[in-house]
Amino acid sequence: MLQASWSTLGRYEQSGRDAIVAALRDAEGNKSRAAEILGIGRTTLYRKMRALKIDDEERMMAPGA
């Protein structure tokens, strides 16, 4: 179901979405640290998460789950 919701993203948006989800996972859910990893501000991270429909539950999923 999740795949269908974001399968319409373009290549650029999908790679950005993947980078954000990976940074959040690496930062163990800490958004300030994830923003630091990505080299963007925390407010920008929140804006991108909303735009790309990244929710708290999804970002904590293990890869391949």
N, C-alpha and C positions, 0 to 999 in steps of 0.2 A: 504494500500500500504506500509506504513512504517513497519508494522508487517512482511510482506514478506521479506523485505530487511534485517532484523536482526533475523529472526526466525531460521536461520541456526547456530547461535552462540551456543557454548556449555554452560553448566550450569555455569561454572566459569566466562566465558566472559559475559554472560547475567547478572549475579549478580553484576559484576563490572560495567557494563553499567548502571544498575538500580541505583547503589550507586552514580555514577557520576551525572546522571540526577537529582536525588533527592538533592544532595548537591548543584548543580547549581540552582535548584529551591529555596532551602532554603536560598541561598546567593543572591537571586534576580538577578541572572545573573552575579554576580561579580566573575570572575574566580579566582582571588587571594584569596578571602574569601572561595570559594568552595574548593580550594586546601588545605587551612588551615583546614577546616572541615574534609576533608578526610585524613589529615596528610601526604600529599605529596607535592612536589614542584610544582610551577605553570607550569614550563616547562614540567614536567611529566604529569600534567593534560592535557595540550595541546596535547602531544603525544598520550595519551590514547584516547582523544576525536577524534583525526584523525583516529586512529586504529579502534575504535568502531563506526566510522561514526556518531558522535553526532554533529548535527549542531545547530546554534544559535536559529533557529525557533523552533526546537523540544524541546529544554531544557526549553523553556518558556511556553510550553503547560501545561494546568491545568490537574491534574490527572483525568482520566476517560473521557477526552475530545476527 
